């Protein structure tokens, strides 16, 4: 039986990206008030959140909202979740300013003018996986004397080294950052990937107006997508292209394999969407 992947998102782009990779996730709306969560954490820290902090925070919040806890696991359509839950979030940073979803056409136009003036920016992509498989399907973590999987809590050093190898192998240029890889609990792995984007230098005001008029940029981080009409305006991507869509497939694969002993092909042809 394939491992079921629950996607704590209703994003068509994330679902399509997974489907193109042979994975049919179960879509679950997390119901998280992102602004409230981010504001509360910023107030707790007494400062603004960095890009990696923001996307990691919201990815975790979404995954936890769907996964529940070991004592009270989440459910979908009345059935207990039995699989792994993925939560993700994205933010685009330009000259130190984080851009979320613009919502308003006027804001989207201003964002594009600023992004073009800067030449590009960094897309931060947060990832959180929570293991909610039946206990019999989980890989031993070594706490009961059994041999742990190299990535699990029984050998955190091996886990860190494995993901460090991933970072070295996948980094496309010195400007691309993969950071913030943590394991806050045995059943949870959190990571942040990034990609640096360069926009077409000759994009005109008419092109900005035409793109904003489509409505496509209003509800996406940074006011653009690479899997839609904005693809022609992006001249270069340094990093994982899938991270720009909403989740880094190479990072997701590494987290599943090294964190939980789940090979990528174990998610192929999974059950359909509920």
C-alpha positions in Angstrom: 0.0 0.0 0.0 1.4 3.5 -0.9 1.9 5.9 2.0 -1.0 8.4 2.0 0.0 12.0 1.8 -2.3 14.6 3.3 -1.8 18.1 1.9 -2.7 20.7 4.5 -3.7 23.1 1.7 -6.3 23.6 -1.0 -3.7 25.1 -3.4 -4.3 23.9 -7.0 -0.7 24.6 -7.8 0.7 22.3 -5.0 -1.8 19.6 -5.8 -1.0 19.8 -9.5 2.8 19.7 -8.8 2.4 16.5 -6.7 0.0 14.9 -9.3 2.6 15.5 -12.0 5.1 13.6 -9.8 2.7 10.6 -9.5 1.3 11.5 -6.1 -2.4 12.1 -5.5 -2.7 13.8 -2.1 -5.7 14.1 0.1 -6.5 17.8 0.2 -7.5 19.2 3.6 -8.1 22.9 4.3 -6.1 23.7 7.5 -8.3 26.6 8.5 -5.3 28.6 9.9 -5.5 32.4 10.4 -2.1 33.1 9.0 -2.0 36.8 9.9 -2.9 36.0 13.5 -0.3 33.3 13.9 2.4 35.5 12.4 1.4 38.5 14.5 1.4 36.5 17.7 4.9 35.1 17.1 6.3 38.5 16.1 4.9 39.9 19.4 6.4 37.1 21.4 9.8 37.7 19.8 9.5 41.4 20.0 10.6 41.9 16.4 9.6 41.2 12.8 9.9 37.6 11.6 12.5 36.8 8.9 11.5 35.1 5.7 12.6 31.6 6.8 11.0 32.1 10.3 7.7 33.1 8.8 7.3 30.3 6.2 8.5 27.6 8.7 6.0 28.9 11.4 3.1 28.8 9.0 4.0 25.5 7.5 4.1 24.0 11.0 0.8 25.6 12.0 -1.0 24.2 8.9 0.4 20.7 9.3 -0.5 20.6 13.0 -4.0 21.9 12.4 -4.7 18.9 10.1 -2.5 16.3 11.8 -3.8 16.8 15.4 -1.7 15.0 18.0 -0.7 11.4 18.8 -3.3 11.4 21.5 -6.0 13.0 19.3 -5.0 12.5 15.6 -6.9 14.5 13.0 -9.6 13.0 10.8 -10.9 13.6 7.3 -14.5 12.8 6.4 -14.9 11.0 9.7 -11.8 8.7 9.1 -8.7 8.9 11.2 -5.7 10.3 9.4 -3.3 7.4 8.5 -0.3 8.7 6.6 2.0 11.7 6.6 0.7 15.3 6.7 2.5 18.1 4.7 2.1 21.8 5.5 3.8 24.4 3.4 4.0 28.2 3.1 5.8 30.7 0.8 6.9 34.3 1.0 8.8 36.4 -1.5 11.5 38.8 -0.2 12.7 41.8 -2.1 15.4 44.1 -0.6 14.6 42.9 2.9 10.8 43.3 2.5 8.5 40.2 2.7 5.7 40.1 0.1 2.7 37.9 0.8 -0.5 37.7 -1.2 -1.4 41.2 -2.5 -5.2 40.6 -2.7 -5.7 44.0 -4.3 -4.9 44.9 -7.9 -3.3 48.2 -6.9 -1.1 46.5 -4.4 -0.1 43.9 -7.0 0.9 46.6 -9.5 3.0 48.3 -6.9 4.6 45.0 -5.9 5.6 44.4 -9.5 7.1 47.8 -9.9 9.2 47.3 -6.8 10.2 43.8 -7.8 11.3 44.9 -11.3 13.2 47.9 -9.8 15.1 45.5 -7.6 15.6 43.0 -10.5 14.4 40.0 -8.5 14.2 38.5 -5.0 14.2 35.4 -2.9 11.3 33.0 -2.6 11.2 31.3 0.8 9.4 27.9 0.9 8.6 26.4 4.3 7.9 22.7 4.8 6.6 20.6 7.6 5.9 16.9 7.7 4.1 15.2 10.6 4.0 11.4 10.7 0.5 10.2 11.5 0.8 6.6 10.2 -0.5 3.7 12.2 2.1 2.8 14.8 2.9 -0.5 13.1 3.9 1.4 9.9 6.3 3.8 11.6 10.1 3.2 11.5 11.7 2.5 14.9 13.3 5.6 16.5 15.6 3.6 18.8 14.0 4.6 22.0 12.8 1.0 22.7 16.2 -0.6 22.0 15.5 -1.3 18.3 17.8 -0.1 15.6 16.8 3.4 14.5 16.5 4.6 11.0 19.5 6.9 10.3 17.2 9.9 10.2 15.1 9.4 13.2 15.4 10.7 16.8 17.7 7.9 17.8 20.5 9.4 15.7 20.0 13.1 15.1 23.6 13.6 14.0 23.1 11.3 11.1 19.9 13.1 10.2 21.6 16.5 10.2 24.5 15.2 8.1 22.2 13.6 5.6 20.3 16.8 5.0 23.6 18.7 5.0 24.6 16.6 2.1 21.3 17.5 0.4 22.0 21.1 0.8 25.5 20.8 -0.7 24.3 18.8 -3.6 21.2 20.8 -4.4 22.5 24.4 -4.0 22.5 25.9 -7.5 24.6 28.9 -6.6 26.2 30.6 -3.5 23.1 32.9 -3.3 20.7 30.1 -2.8 20.0 29.2 0.8 18.6 26.0 2.3 18.2 26.6 6.0 16.3 26.0 9.2 16.2 22.2 9.1 15.0 21.0 12.4 13.2 18.1 14.1 11.1 19.6 17.0 9.6 16.2 17.8 10.2 12.6 16.7 7.2 12.7 14.4 7.9 16.1 12.9 10.5 17.5 10.5 10.6 21.1 9.4 12.8 22.6 6.7 13.1 25.8 4.6 14.3 25.9 1.0 14.7 29.0 -1.2 15.2 30.1 -4.8 16.5 33.3 -6.1 14.5 34.8 -9.0 15.6 37.3 -11.7 12.8 39.1 -13.6 12.9 40.2 -17.2 14.5 43.6 -17.2 12.3 45.0 -20.1 8.9 44.2 -18.6 6.7 47.2 -19.4 3.9 49.0 -17.5 1.4 47.7 -20.0 2.6 44.1 -19.4 2.2 44.7 -15.6 -1.3 46.0 -16.1 -2.3 43.2 -18.4 -1.0 40.5 -16.0 -2.7 42.1 -12.9 -5.9 42.3 -14.9 -6.0 38.5 -15.2 -6.4 38.2 -11.4 -3.7 35.5 -11.3 -1.3 37.4 -9.0 -3.8 38.5 -6.4 -3.8 35.4 -4.2 -0.3 34.1 -4.5 2.9 35.0 -2.6 4.9 37.7 -4.3 2.1 38.4 -6.8 3.4 35.9 -9.4 3.4 32.2 -10.4 5.9 30.3 -12.5 3.3 27.8 -13.6 1.0 30.4 -15.1 1.1 33.6 -17.1 4.1 35.1 -15.3 6.5 32.4 -16.4 7.6 34.5 -19.4 8.6 37.3 -17.1 11.0 35.3 -15.0 14.4 35.2 -16.7 16.3 33.0 -14.3 15.7 30.7 -11.2 18.6 29.8 -9.0 17.4 26.9 -6.8 14.6 24.4 -7.0 11.9 25.5 -9.5 9.3 23.5 -7.6 10.0 25.6 -4.5 8.7 28.6 -6.3 5.4 26.7 -7.1 4.8 26.1 -3.4 6.9 23.1 -2.3 10.4 21.9 -3.1 10.1 18.4 -4.4 13.8 17.5 -3.7 13.5 18.8 -0.2 10.2 16.9 0.4 11.8 13.7 -0.9 14.8 14.2 1.5 12.6 14.9 4.5 10.5 11.8 3.9 13.4 9.5 3.2 15.8 10.7 5.9 13.2 11.6 8.4 10.8 8.7 8.2 12.3 6.0 6.0 9.7 6.6 3.3 11.1 6.4 -0.3 9.6 8.8 -2.8 8.1 6.0 -4.9 6.1 4.8 -1.9 3.9 7.8 -2.4 3.2 7.2 -6.1 -0.3 6.4 -7.2 -1.8 7.0 -3.8 -5.4 7.3 -3.0 -7.4 10.1 -4.6 -8.6 13.3 -3.2 -11.3 13.4 -0.6 
